[in-house]
Amino acid sequence: MDKPFKYGMSVDNEHFTDRKEETKRLKRNFESGVNVILISPRRMGKTSLVKRVKSEINNDKIKVVLMDIYDCRSEYEFYNRFAETILKQTAQRVDLIMENIKKFLVRLTPKVSFGTDPYAEFSVSLGITPKNYSPEEILSLPEEIAKEQGIQIVVCIDEFQQIGELQDSLTIQKRLRGIWQHQKNVSYCLFGSKKHLMTNLFQNKRMPFYQFGEVMELMPIATADWVTYIQSRFVEVGMTISESFAERICNTVRNHSSYVQQLAWNVMVETDKEVDEESFQNGYRALLAQSSSFFQEQIRTLSSYQLNFIRALCSGIHKNFGGKAVMEQFRFGSKSNIARVKTSLIEKELIEENGKGELVLSDYIFQQWFENEYM
């Protein structure tokens, strides 16, 4: 039987919960050629949402291309990933891909590698370099293919914040926007797991991608929708969980998608027939234990000032960090040091600003773990 709860990966089918409005909106944008920026904390379901919408597009005139650029470390690594993915997902068959390469990238001699099933598993390596193709030619590839095939292409790029990490990033961003904004047959859906970097790329007026498309911020799924899902998964394996315990799972992790799935699974593992307090608490302790090594790595290189700042947040202090009493209690050093500490922790995705202008920890489970271990 399929695992009742899935976490740490994109999900589909029965594991895809709610997101009805977001799915409807994103699908309409794809069909209308509207550029979209998806922003949310990590593991909130952005990739799952994009894959869901891709699966629901049943118009032969619209092709959705999905790529992940997390491991691209240079400008031309990105161009190779960009071109290879577009060629593969707009043609699918090897012979059609090779035909398109001859049409649009005539100066290349590609390498094709086959898996165990040569009809379904294959990869294409183009070997694009500054000597054989300019960035502008590669970035124009989807538009040329779309015009030739008479279709609309939606290019979805996961971990797009990686563009901001490349050498001479600002020039690259200007180049991408300069080409993409004039394309009439191609639209883009750009998203990534580092919220503060994505926010800076697309909502900072000084950055090239400012107002490039509609910004969609994914909010946590409502408790009522999660409760229905959690209870149904328990029923499928012959177990029961009360509405109150299902709600506690959601409240404990503040409805964070991946953590809801993980905690629900842990509680199920600890349950014989019906969830009780003991199985819930055992599942919760397992969640903290499973997260511990990752959290330890996150704080391993933090300074004493940074750790003290986290302690202050855990103690309920979210603003006015320069006050005398706060400075004395948490030993921040100088007032000028506070600004450096805040900036560093935001860049590390450990803290963020909420809607009230207050600083909070980005991950509530990290906060609970930190309070248990270091307070």
Contacts in CASP RR format, 6 or more apart in sequence:
PFRMAT RR
TARGET T0000
AUTHOR 0000-0000-0000
METHOD contacts of the structure
MODEL  1
MDKPFKYGMSVDNEHFTDRKEETKRLKRNFESGVNVILISPRRMGKTSLV
KRVKSEINNDKIKVVLMDIYDCRSEYEFYNRFAETILKQTAQRVDLIMEN
IKKFLVRLTPKVSFGTDPYAEFSVSLGITPKNYSPEEILSLPEEIAKEQG
IQIVVCIDEFQQIGELQDSLTIQKRLRGIWQHQKNVSYCLFGSKKHLMTN
LFQNKRMPFYQFGEVMELMPIATADWVTYIQSRFVEVGMTISESFAERIC
NTVRNHSSYVQQLAWNVMVETDKEVDEESFQNGYRALLAQSSSFFQEQIR
TLSSYQLNFIRALCSGIHKNFGGKAVMEQFRFGSKSNIARVKTSLIEKEL
IEENGKGELVLSDYIFQQWFENEYM
1 237 0 8 1.000
3 265 0 8 1.000
4 233 0 8 1.000
4 234 0 8 1.000
4 236 0 8 1.000
4 237 0 8 1.000
4 264 0 8 1.000
4 265 0 8 1.000
4 268 0 8 1.000
5 15 0 8 1.000
5 233 0 8 1.000
5 261 0 8 1.000
5 262 0 8 1.000
5 264 0 8 1.000
5 265 0 8 1.000
5 268 0 8 1.000
6 15 0 8 1.000
6 261 0 8 1.000
7 43 0 8 1.000
7 258 0 8 1.000
7 259 0 8 1.000
7 261 0 8 1.000
7 262 0 8 1.000
7 265 0 8 1.000
8 43 0 8 1.000
8 258 0 8 1.000
8 261 0 8 1.000
8 262 0 8 1.000
10 45 0 8 1.000
10 47 0 8 1.000
10 48 0 8 1.000
10 51 0 8 1.000
11 45 0 8 1.000
11 48 0 8 1.000
11 261 0 8 1.000
12 48 0 8 1.000
12 51 0 8 1.000
12 52 0 8 1.000
12 55 0 8 1.000
15 261 0 8 1.000
16 48 0 8 1.000
16 52 0 8 1.000
17 221 0 8 1.000
17 225 0 8 1.000
17 226 0 8 1.000
17 229 0 8 1.000
17 257 0 8 1.000
18 221 0 8 1.000
18 222 0 8 1.000
18 225 0 8 1.000
18 226 0 8 1.000
18 229 0 8 1.000
19 49 0 8 1.000
19 52 0 8 1.000
19 218 0 8 1.000
19 221 0 8 1.000
22 49 0 8 1.000
22 216 0 8 1.000
22 218 0 8 1.000
23 49 0 8 1.000
23 52 0 8 1.000
23 53 0 8 1.000
23 56 0 8 1.000
25 216 0 8 1.000
26 36 0 8 1.000
26 38 0 8 1.000
26 49 0 8 1.000
26 50 0 8 1.000
26 53 0 8 1.000
26 189 0 8 1.000
26 216 0 8 1.000
27 53 0 8 1.000
27 56 0 8 1.000
27 57 0 8 1.000
28 34 0 8 1.000
29 35 0 8 1.000
29 36 0 8 1.000
29 187 0 8 1.000
29 189 0 8 1.000
29 214 0 8 1.000
30 36 0 8 1.000
30 53 0 8 1.000
30 57 0 8 1.000
30 62 0 8 1.000
30 64 0 8 1.000
30 154 0 8 1.000
30 187 0 8 1.000
30 189 0 8 1.000
31 57 0 8 1.000
31 59 0 8 1.000
31 62 0 8 1.000
33 152 0 8 1.000
33 154 0 8 1.000
33 187 0 8 1.000
34 187 0 8 1.000
34 213 0 8 1.000
34 214 0 8 1.000
35 180 0 8 1.000
35 187 0 8 1.000
35 188 0 8 1.000
35 189 0 8 1.000
35 190 0 8 1.000
35 212 0 8 1.000
35 213 0 8 1.000
35 214 0 8 1.000
36 187 0 8 1.000
36 188 0 8 1.000
36 189 0 8 1.000
36 190 0 8 1.000
36 213 0 8 1.000
36 214 0 8 1.000
36 215 0 8 1.000
36 216 0 8 1.000
37 189 0 8 1.000
37 190 0 8 1.000
37 191 0 8 1.000
37 198 0 8 1.000
37 202 0 8 1.000
37 212 0 8 1.000
37 213 0 8 1.000
37 214 0 8 1.000
37 215 0 8 1.000
37 216 0 8 1.000
38 46 0 8 1.000
38 49 0 8 1.000
38 50 0 8 1.000
38 189 0 8 1.000
38 190 0 8 1.000
38 191 0 8 1.000
38 192 0 8 1.000
38 216 0 8 1.000
38 217 0 8 1.000
38 218 0 8 1.000
39 191 0 8 1.000
39 192 0 8 1.000
39 195 0 8 1.000
39 198 0 8 1.000
39 199 0 8 1.000
39 202 0 8 1.000
39 215 0 8 1.000
39 216 0 8 1.000
39 217 0 8 1.000
39 218 0 8 1.000
40 46 0 8 1.000
40 195 0 8 1.000
40 217 0 8 1.000
40 218 0 8 1.000
40 219 0 8 1.000
41 195 0 8 1.000
41 256 0 8 1.000
41 362 0 8 1.000
41 363 0 8 1.000
42 193 0 8 1.000
42 194 0 8 1.000
42 195 0 8 1.000
42 349 0 8 1.000
43 193 0 8 1.000
43 256 0 8 1.000
43 257 0 8 1.000
43 258 0 8 1.000
43 259 0 8 1.000
44 218 0 8 1.000
44 220 0 8 1.000
44 256 0 8 1.000
44 257 0 8 1.000
44 258 0 8 1.000
45 218 0 8 1.000
45 257 0 8 1.000
45 258 0 8 1.000
46 158 0 8 1.000
46 191 0 8 1.000
46 192 0 8 1.000
46 193 0 8 1.000
46 218 0 8 1.000
47 158 0 8 1.000
47 191 0 8 1.000
49 218 0 8 1.000
50 66 0 8 1.000
50 156 0 8 1.000
50 158 0 8 1.000
50 189 0 8 1.000
50 191 0 8 1.000
51 66 0 8 1.000
53 64 0 8 1.000
54 64 0 8 1.000
54 66 0 8 1.000
54 156 0 8 1.000
57 64 0 8 1.000
57 154 0 8 1.000
60 151 0 8 1.000
61 150 0 8 1.000
61 151 0 8 1.000
61 152 0 8 1.000
62 151 0 8 1.000
62 152 0 8 1.000
62 153 0 8 1.000
62 154 0 8 1.000
63 89 0 8 1.000
63 90 0 8 1.000
63 151 0 8 1.000
63 152 0 8 1.000
63 153 0 8 1.000
63 154 0 8 1.000
64 153 0 8 1.000
64 154 0 8 1.000
64 156 0 8 1.000
65 85 0 8 1.000
65 86 0 8 1.000
65 89 0 8 1.000
65 90 0 8 1.000
65 142 0 8 1.000
65 153 0 8 1.000
65 154 0 8 1.000
65 155 0 8 1.000
65 156 0 8 1.000
66 85 0 8 1.000
66 89 0 8 1.000
66 156 0 8 1.000
66 158 0 8 1.000
67 81 0 8 1.000
67 82 0 8 1.000
67 85 0 8 1.000
67 155 0 8 1.000
67 156 0 8 1.000
67 157 0 8 1.000
67 158 0 8 1.000
68 157 0 8 1.000
68 158 0 8 1.000
68 159 0 8 1.000
69 78 0 8 1.000
69 81 0 8 1.000
69 82 0 8 1.000
69 157 0 8 1.000
69 158 0 8 1.000
69 159 0 8 1.000
69 160 0 8 1.000
69 162 0 8 1.000
69 163 0 8 1.000
70 158 0 8 1.000
70 159 0 8 1.000
70 162 0 8 1.000
71 77 0 8 1.000
72 78 0 8 1.000
72 81 0 8 1.000
72 162 0 8 1.000
72 166 0 8 1.000
73 166 0 8 1.000
74 166 0 8 1.000
74 167 0 8 1.000
75 135 0 8 1.000
75 166 0 8 1.000
75 167 0 8 1.000
75 168 0 8 1.000
75 172 0 8 1.000
76 128 0 8 1.000
76 129 0 8 1.000
76 130 0 8 1.000
78 162 0 8 1.000
78 163 0 8 1.000
78 166 0 8 1.000
78 172 0 8 1.000
79 128 0 8 1.000
79 133 0 8 1.000
79 135 0 8 1.000
79 138 0 8 1.000
79 139 0 8 1.000
80 125 0 8 1.000
80 126 0 8 1.000
80 127 0 8 1.000
80 128 0 8 1.000
82 138 0 8 1.000
82 139 0 8 1.000
82 141 0 8 1.000
83 105 0 8 1.000
83 126 0 8 1.000
83 128 0 8 1.000
83 138 0 8 1.000
83 141 0 8 1.000
84 123 0 8 1.000
84 124 0 8 1.000
84 125 0 8 1.000
84 126 0 8 1.000
86 141 0 8 1.000
86 142 0 8 1.000
86 145 0 8 1.000
86 153 0 8 1.000
86 155 0 8 1.000
87 97 0 8 1.000
87 100 0 8 1.000
87 101 0 8 1.000
87 124 0 8 1.000
87 126 0 8 1.000
87 141 0 8 1.000
87 145 0 8 1.000
88 97 0 8 1.000
88 123 0 8 1.000
88 124 0 8 1.000
90 100 0 8 1.000
90 142 0 8 1.000
90 145 0 8 1.000
90 149 0 8 1.000
90 151 0 8 1.000
90 153 0 8 1.000
91 97 0 8 1.000
91 99 0 8 1.000
91 100 0 8 1.000
94 112 0 8 1.000
94 122 0 8 1.000
97 112 0 8 1.000
97 124 0 8 1.000
98 110 0 8 1.000
98 112 0 8 1.000
100 145 0 8 1.000
101 108 0 8 1.000
101 110 0 8 1.000
101 126 0 8 1.000
103 148 0 8 1.000
104 141 0 8 1.000
104 144 0 8 1.000
104 145 0 8 1.000
104 148 0 8 1.000
105 126 0 8 1.000
105 128 0 8 1.000
105 133 0 8 1.000
105 141 0 8 1.000
107 132 0 8 1.000
107 133 0 8 1.000
108 126 0 8 1.000
108 127 0 8 1.000
108 128 0 8 1.000
108 132 0 8 1.000
108 133 0 8 1.000
110 124 0 8 1.000
110 125 0 8 1.000
110 126 0 8 1.000
110 127 0 8 1.000
111 124 0 8 1.000
111 125 0 8 1.000
112 122 0 8 1.000
112 123 0 8 1.000
112 124 0 8 1.000
112 125 0 8 1.000
113 122 0 8 1.000
113 123 0 8 1.000
113 125 0 8 1.000
114 121 0 8 1.000
114 122 0 8 1.000
115 121 0 8 1.000
115 122 0 8 1.000
128 138 0 8 1.000
135 172 0 8 1.000
135 175 0 8 1.000
136 175 0 8 1.000
136 179 0 8 1.000
139 175 0 8 1.000
139 176 0 8 1.000
139 179 0 8 1.000
139 180 0 8 1.000
140 179 0 8 1.000
140 183 0 8 1.000
142 153 0 8 1.000
142 155 0 8 1.000
142 183 0 8 1.000
142 185 0 8 1.000
142 186 0 8 1.000
143 153 0 8 1.000
143 183 0 8 1.000
143 184 0 8 1.000
143 185 0 8 1.000
143 186 0 8 1.000
145 153 0 8 1.000
146 152 0 8 1.000
146 153 0 8 1.000
146 185 0 8 1.000
146 186 0 8 1.000
147 185 0 8 1.000
150 185 0 8 1.000
151 185 0 8 1.000
152 185 0 8 1.000
152 186 0 8 1.000
152 187 0 8 1.000
153 185 0 8 1.000
153 186 0 8 1.000
153 187 0 8 1.000
154 186 0 8 1.000
154 187 0 8 1.000
154 188 0 8 1.000
154 189 0 8 1.000
155 186 0 8 1.000
155 187 0 8 1.000
155 188 0 8 1.000
155 189 0 8 1.000
156 188 0 8 1.000
156 189 0 8 1.000
156 190 0 8 1.000
156 191 0 8 1.000
157 188 0 8 1.000
157 189 0 8 1.000
157 190 0 8 1.000
157 191 0 8 1.000
158 191 0 8 1.000
158 192 0 8 1.000
159 192 0 8 1.000
159 193 0 8 1.000
160 190 0 8 1.000
160 191 0 8 1.000
160 192 0 8 1.000
160 198 0 8 1.000
160 201 0 8 1.000
161 192 0 8 1.000
161 193 0 8 1.000
161 194 0 8 1.000
161 197 0 8 1.000
161 198 0 8 1.000
161 201 0 8 1.000
163 169 0 8 1.000
163 172 0 8 1.000
163 173 0 8 1.000
163 176 0 8 1.000
163 201 0 8 1.000
164 172 0 8 1.000
164 173 0 8 1.000
164 197 0 8 1.000
164 201 0 8 1.000
165 197 0 8 1.000
166 172 0 8 1.000
170 208 0 8 1.000
173 201 0 8 1.000
173 207 0 8 1.000
173 208 0 8 1.000
173 209 0 8 1.000
174 208 0 8 1.000
176 208 0 8 1.000
176 209 0 8 1.000
177 208 0 8 1.000
177 209 0 8 1.000
177 212 0 8 1.000
178 208 0 8 1.000
180 186 0 8 1.000
180 188 0 8 1.000
180 212 0 8 1.000
181 212 0 8 1.000
188 212 0 8 1.000
190 202 0 8 1.000
190 209 0 8 1.000
190 212 0 8 1.000
191 198 0 8 1.000
192 198 0 8 1.000
194 349 0 8 1.000
195 349 0 8 1.000
195 352 0 8 1.000
195 362 0 8 1.000
196 346 0 8 1.000
196 347 0 8 1.000
196 349 0 8 1.000
196 352 0 8 1.000
200 207 0 8 1.000
201 207 0 8 1.000
201 209 0 8 1.000
202 209 0 8 1.000
202 210 0 8 1.000
202 212 0 8 1.000
202 213 0 8 1.000
202 215 0 8 1.000
203 210 0 8 1.000
203 215 0 8 1.000
204 210 0 8 1.000
220 254 0 8 1.000
220 255 0 8 1.000
220 256 0 8 1.000
220 257 0 8 1.000
221 255 0 8 1.000
221 257 0 8 1.000
221 260 0 8 1.000
222 255 0 8 1.000
223 247 0 8 1.000
223 250 0 8 1.000
223 251 0 8 1.000
223 255 0 8 1.000
226 246 0 8 1.000
226 249 0 8 1.000
226 250 0 8 1.000
226 255 0 8 1.000
226 260 0 8 1.000
227 243 0 8 1.000
227 246 0 8 1.000
227 247 0 8 1.000
227 250 0 8 1.000
230 241 0 8 1.000
230 246 0 8 1.000
230 249 0 8 1.000
230 250 0 8 1.000
230 260 0 8 1.000
230 264 0 8 1.000
231 240 0 8 1.000
231 241 0 8 1.000
231 243 0 8 1.000
231 246 0 8 1.000
233 264 0 8 1.000
233 268 0 8 1.000
234 240 0 8 1.000
234 241 0 8 1.000
234 268 0 8 1.000
234 271 0 8 1.000
234 275 0 8 1.000
237 268 0 8 1.000
238 273 0 8 1.000
239 268 0 8 1.000
239 271 0 8 1.000
239 273 0 8 1.000
239 274 0 8 1.000
239 275 0 8 1.000
240 273 0 8 1.000
240 274 0 8 1.000
240 275 0 8 1.000
241 267 0 8 1.000
241 271 0 8 1.000
241 274 0 8 1.000
241 275 0 8 1.000
242 274 0 8 1.000
242 275 0 8 1.000
245 267 0 8 1.000
245 275 0 8 1.000
245 280 0 8 1.000
246 264 0 8 1.000
248 280 0 8 1.000
249 260 0 8 1.000
249 263 0 8 1.000
249 264 0 8 1.000
249 267 0 8 1.000
249 280 0 8 1.000
250 260 0 8 1.000
252 263 0 8 1.000
252 284 0 8 1.000
253 259 0 8 1.000
253 260 0 8 1.000
253 263 0 8 1.000
253 287 0 8 1.000
253 364 0 8 1.000
253 365 0 8 1.000
254 364 0 8 1.000
256 363 0 8 1.000
256 364 0 8 1.000
256 365 0 8 1.000
259 287 0 8 1.000
259 365 0 8 1.000
262 287 0 8 1.000
262 290 0 8 1.000
263 283 0 8 1.000
263 284 0 8 1.000
263 287 0 8 1.000
266 282 0 8 1.000
266 283 0 8 1.000
266 284 0 8 1.000
266 286 0 8 1.000
266 287 0 8 1.000
266 290 0 8 1.000
267 275 0 8 1.000
267 279 0 8 1.000
267 280 0 8 1.000
267 282 0 8 1.000
267 283 0 8 1.000
267 284 0 8 1.000
269 283 0 8 1.000
269 286 0 8 1.000
270 278 0 8 1.000
270 279 0 8 1.000
270 280 0 8 1.000
270 282 0 8 1.000
270 283 0 8 1.000
270 286 0 8 1.000
271 279 0 8 1.000
272 279 0 8 1.000
287 365 0 8 1.000
288 365 0 8 1.000
288 368 0 8 1.000
288 369 0 8 1.000
288 372 0 8 1.000
291 365 0 8 1.000
291 366 0 8 1.000
291 369 0 8 1.000
292 369 0 8 1.000
295 366 0 8 1.000
295 369 0 8 1.000
295 370 0 8 1.000
298 348 0 8 1.000
298 350 0 8 1.000
298 366 0 8 1.000
299 307 0 8 1.000
299 310 0 8 1.000
299 370 0 8 1.000
302 310 0 8 1.000
303 341 0 8 1.000
304 331 0 8 1.000
305 331 0 8 1.000
305 332 0 8 1.000
305 333 0 8 1.000
305 337 0 8 1.000
305 341 0 8 1.000
306 341 0 8 1.000
306 344 0 8 1.000
306 345 0 8 1.000
307 374 0 8 1.000
308 330 0 8 1.000
308 331 0 8 1.000
308 332 0 8 1.000
309 321 0 8 1.000
309 330 0 8 1.000
309 332 0 8 1.000
309 338 0 8 1.000
309 341 0 8 1.000
309 342 0 8 1.000
309 345 0 8 1.000
309 351 0 8 1.000
310 345 0 8 1.000
310 350 0 8 1.000
310 351 0 8 1.000
310 361 0 8 1.000
310 370 0 8 1.000
310 374 0 8 1.000
311 330 0 8 1.000
311 374 0 8 1.000
311 375 0 8 1.000
312 321 0 8 1.000
312 326 0 8 1.000
312 329 0 8 1.000
312 330 0 8 1.000
313 351 0 8 1.000
313 359 0 8 1.000
313 360 0 8 1.000
313 361 0 8 1.000
313 367 0 8 1.000
314 361 0 8 1.000
314 367 0 8 1.000
314 370 0 8 1.000
314 371 0 8 1.000
314 375 0 8 1.000
315 375 0 8 1.000
317 326 0 8 1.000
317 330 0 8 1.000
318 354 0 8 1.000
318 358 0 8 1.000
318 359 0 8 1.000
318 360 0 8 1.000
319 357 0 8 1.000
319 358 0 8 1.000
319 359 0 8 1.000
320 326 0 8 1.000
321 327 0 8 1.000
321 332 0 8 1.000
321 338 0 8 1.000
321 342 0 8 1.000
321 359 0 8 1.000
322 332 0 8 1.000
322 335 0 8 1.000
322 338 0 8 1.000
326 332 0 8 1.000
327 333 0 8 1.000
327 335 0 8 1.000
332 338 0 8 1.000
332 341 0 8 1.000
342 351 0 8 1.000
342 359 0 8 1.000
345 351 0 8 1.000
346 352 0 8 1.000
346 353 0 8 1.000
349 362 0 8 1.000
350 361 0 8 1.000
350 362 0 8 1.000
350 363 0 8 1.000
350 366 0 8 1.000
351 359 0 8 1.000
351 360 0 8 1.000
351 361 0 8 1.000
351 362 0 8 1.000
352 359 0 8 1.000
352 360 0 8 1.000
352 362 0 8 1.000
353 359 0 8 1.000
353 360 0 8 1.000
354 360 0 8 1.000
361 367 0 8 1.000
361 370 0 8 1.000
END
